[in-house]
Amino acid sequence: MANVVVVGAQWGDEGKGKLVDWLSERADVVCRFQGGHNAGHTLVIDGEVFKLNALPSGVVRGGKLSVIGNGVVLDPWHLVEEIEKIRAQGVEISPETLMIAENTPLILPFHGELDRAREEAASKGTKIGTTGRGIGPAYEDKVGRRSVRVADLADRATLEARIDRALQHHNPLRKGLGIDAIDRDEVIARLGEIAPKILAYAAPVWKVLNEKRKAGKRILFEGAQGSLLDIDFGTYPFVTSSNVIAGQAATGTGIGPGAVDFVLGIVKAYTTRVGEGPFPTELDDADGQRLGERGHEFGTVTGRKRRTGWFDAVLVRQTCQTSGVNGIALTKLDVLDGFETLKICVGYELDGDVLDYLPTAADQQARVRPVYETMDGWSESTEGARSWAELPANAIKYVRRVEELIDCPVALLSTSPEREDTILVTDPFAD
């Protein structure tokens, strides 16, 4: 059976939630492989809205195993709250339906405090635009080998040793930022209270997933954010603190790269981003305002207004290559309904030269100017279309031009938040 990785191919907020939900109905296992609860998926199922942050999208579908992989950083208190919230909406969540990798690092209260203090102290132009939820500092502790991991919650001596090591690093940082020292005993006590609720879901995920694969089960891997926020290949330093691209699905779960059969890149029919950083096609005019309003461009987690702009084929072609995307799911085509003309970025002008990729240097990223190609828009509605025959001719031309420019075919086309309003071109789960 085929296993599928779903990645955002822009700056996030591409509509991954709906597509993952659409695919999860046919998957046996749904895995989160990176990120924290600073990103959200909004699912609309039979008119009911589910907002997920840490939980995999598969939890709202009965009969699926949902997995939080070791590539995630997990806030245990938030997770327990999220589980209760989703249960209150009638979803059954138990150790039979949800599994957490034993080697998953935890986000602790002092991570969020440090995150917010740093952002507040940052000088103009150096703010990253984080959600302040501690995701970055938790990843820092992971690579600094001072994390508390899920398995550590089962042994008091190990837990205390991990906390002591973390405090040796964090307390001097806090002193420099003018924050009180961490109350060691309080942190340990709080972890002791939450431990049974987390350990109930703990398991050797790498082992379970490999067994599922050998048994012929279909596995769906989902990430958070988008590829342009990848710590290595994104618009650094205005990025998230983990690898977002498809290769992380293997290391973030322990299943190995050979298990991935299809990479589906989720791509919005225009471009948005939240937070600071370069955005070559950003619009500060009436067209940008219209895209934001029609697309309801507000963050799932923060409610922050998203920046909007025309479709950037240069960036999407680049992310399709770094993630090895086999096909894209093009979302929110209906937001473009009614525009008389549309623009697509096909290159960048920099110091008199035209580039077909986004340069790595931050100063160059800030200075590139988009080279646009203009296309005729359409007045008819595409909302809810479920076949090519229902699309206006100019909408089809737009989709075909996007395919040409990003050098990647459209596998699915989404025309509304409803999961049924999807045109299937290539089945990612096909053997």
N, C-alpha and C positions, 0 to 999 in steps of 0.2 A: 504494500500500500504506500501511496505517496505521503510525504510529510511536508508541510508548508510553513514557511517563515513569512510573517507579515511585518513590513517596516514602513514607517512614514518616510517619504522621499523628499520632503521639504523641511520646514521648521516645526513640524508638528501640527496638530489640530486639522489633519487632513480628512478626518472621518474614519479613522481606523476602527473605532468601536463598532459601528454598524457592519463593516465588512468582516471583522473578526466574528461577530455574532452570526452573520450570514454563513460564514464558513464553519463555525463551531457546531452547527446542527449536524454536520456530516463527519466531524472529528470525534475521536474517542477520548483524546486528552488535549487540554488547552494549557499552555505554559507561558508564564511571564518570565522573561529572561534577563531584564535589566531595568534600571530606573528605580524610582521610589514613588511615594504618594504625592509627588509634586506635579504629576500629570494625571489627566482624567480621561476616561472613556464614557461617553453618553450613549446609552442604548435605548431605543424606542421599540417596545415589544407590545403589540396589541394595544397601542395607545398609552401604555404605562412607561414612564421614564425611569431608567436606572442609571445612577451616576456612580461609577466605579473609579477608585483611585489606586488601591493596592491589589485588590482582588482581580484575578483573571476574568476575562469576559465570559468564559464558559460557565461560571457559577450560576448564571441565570437560566441555563439550559439543563434540564434534568437528565440524569444518566451519564454525565460527563465527569471525568476526573480533572479537576483544576489544580495547577501546580504553580507555586512560587519558587523560582529557581534561585540558585546561589549568586547569580549576577545581579539580583535585586538587593537593595538595602531596605530593611523593614522596620517600620515604627510599630512595635508590638501593641501599644495602646491605641494607636489609630486603627490598626487591623481589627482589634476586638470590637471597637466602635462601629467600624464599617460592616463587619459580619452581622452585628445586631441590627443595624439599619436595613441591610438587605433582607435579613430574616423577617423583619417587620413588614416587608413588602410581599411576603409569602414564599420566599425562596428557601429551600432546605439546604443548610450548610452543615456538614459534619466531617469527621476525619475520613469518612468513606468517599467524600466528594471533594475535599480540599487537602492538599499536601504542601508542606513547607520544607525546603531543603535544609538539612541539619547544619550545613556550612554557610547559611545565609547570615550576613552581618546585620546587626541591629542598629537602628537609629535611636540614640538615647537623648534625654532632655537637654543635656549640655550641647549636643550637636546643633539643635535649633537655635539655642541662645548664642552660640558662636557665629552661626550663619547670619543672624540678624544684626549682631553687633558689628561684624565686618562690613556688611552692606551699608550700615548707617555711618560708619567711619570712613567709607571710601570717598575719595576726592572726586570732583566732577570729571566725568568721562571715563572713570574706572569702575563704576557700578556695573555689576553683571546683570542685575535684574532677576535675582533668584526669588523663589517663593518664601524663603526664610524657614523652610521646614527641616533643615539639617541634612539634606541629601549630600551636598558636597563634603562637609566635614566628616560624614560617616564613611564616604568612599576614601577620604584621606586616611582615616584610621585603618581602613582595610589594607591599603597598600603600605601603611606604616607599621603593620603587624601588631596593632593594639586594639583590634575590634573585639567586642563581645559578640559571639555567634550563637545561633539558636541552640546548638548542642551544649554550650557552656551553661545554659540555664539549669541543666540537670545536676550540676555539681557545684556546691557552694564554694569549695576551696578554689576551684578553677575560676569561678565567677569573680570572686574577690581579687584574685591575682590579675585578671584581665582589667578590672576597674582600676586597680592601683597603677597598672602600667599606663592606662589611658590618662589618669589624673596627673601623672608625671609630665605629660605633654600638655594637657589642657590648662592646668592651673597657671603656669607661667604665661600662656597666651592670654588668659582672662585678666591677669594682673595688668598686662600691657594695655588692655582695652578698657580697664577700669571696671571690670566685673568681679563680683565676689567669688571667692573660691568655691568649688563644688562641694556639696555636703555628701561625702562618701557614703555614710551610713544610710542616708535617705535614698540615694540611687540604688544601693543594694537591696534595701527593703522593698522599694517599688518593683524592682525586677523579680524579687522573690514572690511578690503577690501576683504578678502577671504571668510568671513562668508556667504554671500548670495549664493555663488557657492557650499558650503557644505550643508547648511541648506535645499537647494532644494531637497536633497536626504534623509534628516533625517526622521526617523519614529520609532514608538515603535516596534522594530523588534520582541521582545518576543511575543507580541500580534499577530502580523501578522503571524508568523510561527506557533503558536498554532492554529490559524484559518485555515491555509493551511493544517495542519495535520488533523484537524477534517473534512476537505472537501475531504480528501483522496488523497492529492497531494504527490508526491514523492519528498523527500528532500535529497540532497546530501551535506554532510559537509566535507569541506577540510581545512587542516591545512597547516602550513609551517614548514620548517626544518624536523627533524626526531626525533624519540622517544629517541635516545641516547643523544639528546641535551635538553631533558626535564629538567626543573629547579629542579625537585625532584628526578627523576629516571635516569637522564643522568650522564655523566662523569664529575660531579661537581668538580671544578668550571668552567670547560671548556664547558659551556652549553649556551643555549639561556636564555632569562629572563622571559619565560612564560612556562606554562604547554603545552606540545605538544601531550601527549598521548590522547587516544580517549575519556576519561572521560571529557576532556575540551570542547568537542563539546556541551555538555549540558549547562555548566556554561558560555561558551563563546557566547551563543546565547539566553539563557533563555527558552529553550524548554523542559528541563527536561530529565533525563536519560532514562525514559521509552519510549521515542520516537525513540531510536536507535535500529534498528533491525539487522544490519549486520555491522561488522567492517572489513574493507579490509586493510590489511597491505601491503604497497609497499616495495618490497625487490629486491635489485640489486643482480645479480648472482655472484658478487664479492663484495668487500667492498671499500668504499672511505670515506674520510672526509676532510673538509676544516678547516683551523685554527689549533690552538694549542690543546694539550691534548693527552691522551693515545690512542693507536691504536695497539692492540696486534698483528694483522696479517699484519702490514704494510710491504711493500716490497721496498727496496732501490736498487733493482737489475734490470736486463734486463726484467724479468717478470713483475715487477711493471711498468717499463717504457712502456712496450707493452700494458698493460691494460689501462694506461692513454691515450696513443695515439689512440688505437683502440676505446676506449670509449669516446673520445673527452672530457676528464675530466677537464673542466674549468668552474668556477662558472658563473651562469647566470647573477648575479648582479655585481660581482667584477672582473670577468675574472681571478681570482686566480686559479693557478694549484691545482688540488685536489690530496691529498695523496691517494695511492692505495694499496690494499692488497687482499689476498685470502678471500673467503667467510668465515664468522665467524658464525657458527651455534649456538654457545653458546649465543652470544649477541642477535641474532634474536629470539631464543627461549625465551629469557628473555623479550624482548620487546613485543612479541606476548602475553605473559602472563600479563604484566602490562597494555596493551591496550585491553585485551580481544578479540584478533583478531580471527575472524571466518574462514578466508581464506586469503591467500596471493596472490598478483600479482607479479610474478617473472619477472623482466625486464633485458634487455641487455644480454640475453643468448648468442646472436650472437657474443659478444665481446670475448667469450671464444673459438670461432672457431679456430682450428689450433694448440691449445696447445697439446703437446704430453701427458703431465700429468697435472692433476689439484689437488689442495690441498684444504681440508676443515678443518677448526678448529673445533675440537670436545670436547675440554677441555682446561684448563689452568694449568700449573705447577707453584706452588708458594711455595717456601721454602720446597721442597720435597713432597708436597701434590698435588693432582690433583683435581681441582675444576670444577664444572659443571655450574658455574655462575660467573659473574664479581663482585668481592668484592666492597663494598662501599668506603672503605678507599682509599684516593688518592694515598698514597705511595704504597699500594698493587696493585692498578690498573696500576701503572707505572712499576711494577716489574713482573707482570705475563708474562709467556711465553707460546705461543700457542702449543697445542698438535695436530698434524696434522694427517689426514687420507688422503691417496693418491688414486686417481682414474685415470683411463685411459681417455684421452681426445678424441677428434674426429677431423678428417681432413675435413669432409664435412661442407658445409655452412648451418647455421640455419636461416640466415637473411631472413626475409619476410615469414617464415613458418606460415601457418594458420590452420594446423591440426597436430595431433600427428604423422600421417603417413609420414609427410614431415620431421620429425626430425630424425637425426642419432640415432642408438640404444644407443650409449654411452651418448648422450645428454639426452635421456629419463632416463637412469640410474642415471645420475647426479641429475636431477629434483626429481626423486623418493627418492634418498638418502637425499636430502635437506628436503623433507617433513618429512621423518622419524626423522631426527636429530632435527628439530625445533618443532616437534609434532604439526604440523599444515598443512592442505592440501593446495595445489595450486588451487586457484579459476580461475586465469587468467595467461596466459603466453605471454609476450610481446617479439617480435623478431625483432623489428625495431622501429624508432621514429614515423613511420606512424601508425595512429590509427587503420587502418584495419588489420595490421599485428599483430593480437592478437588471441590466442587460448583460447576460453571460455570453462571452465570446470564446474564452478558453477556460476550461475547468482546472483550477490549480491542483485539485485532488485526483485528477485523472492519472491512472497508472502509466 
